[in-house]
Amino acid sequence: MTGLVVGQENPLTMITSNSLYEVQSHVAMTGHMQSVLAVFINEDVWQGLSEENRTQITQVLDAKAEESLVWAQESEAEL
């Protein structure tokens, strides 16, 4: 034995859609991976927006982040 461990880290949806189950025999259900979407904006552009627009953008992004998390959890539950 070499002590080498071969592994990969992906959400269950990725494992399924890419047929990784064909080449791996085990999966560790750690629950540590969540669907994440980072949104970046230039600070000068952000500060150039009105407070109302910044609030609206933040609210929409917060809502979509929650929807994305729920979708990811439901998708994994279906597998």
Beta strands, then each sheet from edge to edge (+ up, - down):
end
